[in-house]
């Protein structure tokens, strides 16, 4: 399992030590970045700018709540979007996020946007399928098995299902899912990311893993998305 705590704080150190990428003083601890090449997709940029405004408004509320206190200088809200992959039809964006609004520690998580170039609109991973419920039912067994394997690797022993962090967390409600491993003939796998406190305690970090996307799953894609995945198994 890849736990992103170390890599995140390494990135923060890099930003602080690199004047060219450091935050401007007037921005305080707020940053929301995405690739400039997305300017070719104005509606996608509008979506990102809307989310940026929402995040900045929340950050300002947190600052105002601590107005006059030294603690306000330590508040942070960071988002960094990257293009994970791209096909003729789809752009997959994934972001690293961190927010500290006071307390013992901040919160970090990943987010994703699947952008349909033809529709000029965001779609969820399950939107790619003709029947969302059927697709979810087919995906969950392999996903749950992999989550259990990741927990076993982290904890060294199986976790009872009735444990606080033992159940199979729904990734479509409590995390993100997106196509990954893009090859010459399409995607091969489905990636998942679950933030701290969803699948495990904070100390375990973010759970990130992927599963195969065999034909019994990809056969259920909508006609317009049939060529997104490589057919196998």
N, C-alpha and C positions, 0 to 999 in steps of 0.2 A: 504494500500500500504506500502511496506517496502522500506524506503529510507535509503540508505547505507552510508550516510555521517558520521553519528555518529560512526557506527561500524567500518568504515574504519580508522578514526583517532584514535579510541581506539586501533586498531591493531597496528598502527604506534607507539603509546605510549608504547605498550607492547614490541615491537621489540627494541626500544631504551633503555628500562629499563631492558632488559634481555641480559646480555653480551653474553650468549651462542648462541643467534640467531641474534646478531647485525651484521651489515655489516662490512666486513673487510675494513680497512682504504683505501687500494688501489682501492676498488670498488666505493669509493665515495658514491653517492646516488643511485647506480644501484643494483637491485636485481631481479633475474628471477628464480623462484623455481618451481619444480614439484616433485611428489612423486617418491621415489627411486624404488618402486615396479614396475614402468613402464619399468624398465630395461628388463623385460621379453618380451617387444615389441620393438625391436631395431629400426624399421622403424618409430614408433611413437616418440621414443626418438630423432631420427634424425630430425624429423619435429619440435619438440620443440626446439632443439638446433639451428636449422636454424632460427627460430623466435627469439630466444634469441640473436643470432648474429645480426640480423636486428635491434632489439630494442637497443642493446648496441651501434651499429654504430650510430644510431640516437641520442642517449644520448651523445655520444662523440662529435657529431657535435654541439649539444647545448652547451656543455662545452667549446669547442673551440671558439664558437662565442662570448663567454663572457670571453675569456682568459685574465687574469690579473685583472678581476673585482671581487670584493667580492661576487657579486650575484651568481657567478658560484658555490660557495660552497653550495648554497641552492637548486640546481637542483636535481630533483628526477626522477627515472624511476623504477617502481616496478610492478612485476607480480607474482602472487601466484596461481598456478594451484592445484586444488583438484579433486579427483575422486568423482563425484556426484553420479554416480550409475554404475552398470556393469551387463551385462547379458552374456550368452554364446557367443552371437554374437557381442555385442556392448559395448564399453567403453564410458561413457559420462564424459568429463572433463569440468569444469567451472573454470574460473580464475577471480580474483579481480585485477584490474589494476589501477595504479595512475601514472600520469606524471605531473611534474611541470618544465616548461622550461622558466619561467619568467612571469611577468605580475601580475595581481591582485590575481589569484588563479590557482590551478592546475586542472587537468581533471581526473575524475575517471569513470570507466566503467567495464562491465563484458564481457568476451569472452567465447566461447565454442568450443570444438572439439568433434565431434562424430567420433569415431574410429571403423571401421569395422574390427574385428579380422580376419575374413575369407579372406577378400580382402587385408588386411594389408594396408589400405588406409583410409584417411579422407573422410567422406561423409557429405553433408549438411542435414539438417532436411528434406528438400523437396526431396532430393535424395532417401529417403526411399519409395517414392511413384512412381507408374507406370506412372502417368501423373502429373507433377509438377504444371502445370497451373490449372488443375482441383482440385487438393488437396488444393492449395492456395485459390481458389474460395470458397471451402467448409469451410475452416478454418477462413477466414477473418470476416464473420458476427459476430461470437461469440467473436472473438478477439477484434473487434472494439467496441462491446457493453461493454466488460469488461474494455477496455481502457477508455471509456467514464465514466464508473462507478468509476474507480480509480481517474480520474480527478475531478469528482463531490465530492468524498470524500476528496480530497486534497483542493479544491477551495471553496467548500460550495455552489456552484451554477453551473448550466450547462454552458458549454463553446460553443459559436456559432461555427459552422463548418468553417466559414471564419475568425476566430480568428487566430492570429499568431501560437498559440499552440492548435488549435481546430480540425484540420483534423485528420483522422485516418492514423497514420504513418505506413508505410510498415515495419513490423518487420524483414522481410527477406532481406531487403536492409539496414535498419538503426538500427538494433538490432540483437538479437540472439534468436533462438528457439531450444528447445531440449525436449525429452521425460522426464517426471518426475512422481513421485509417483509410484515407482516400487513395485508391490505386488507379491504375490505368482504365479499369472498367467499372469504377464506382467505389462506394464505401464498403468496408468489410465488417465494421464493428459498431457497437452502440456504446457511447461513453456516458458515465454518470458521475456526479459530484454531489456530496452531501455535506452540509456545513456542520461545525461543532454543535453538539447538543441534540442533533437529530438521530444519528446512528450510534453515537458514542459521546463520552464526556469531552469537555474542552481540551483536556490534556492529550487526547488522541488525535486532535486536529481534524482536518477535512478528509473525508473518505473519497478517494478518486479511483475509479477502475472502469474497465470496459468488458463487454461480453460479445460473443459472436452474433452475427445477424444472418442466420441461415434462411433458406428459402421459405420455410413454413411461416416465417415472420414477414419477410420482404414480399412474399406473394400477396400480402394484404394491403400493400401500398396503393394509394389512389393512382389511376392511370397516368396522370401527369408527373408522378414521382417514381414511376416504375424503374427508370434507368438510374436512379440515385445510388442504388446498391448493386454490388456485383452478386450475381446469382451463383450460389454454391450450396452444397450439402442438401 
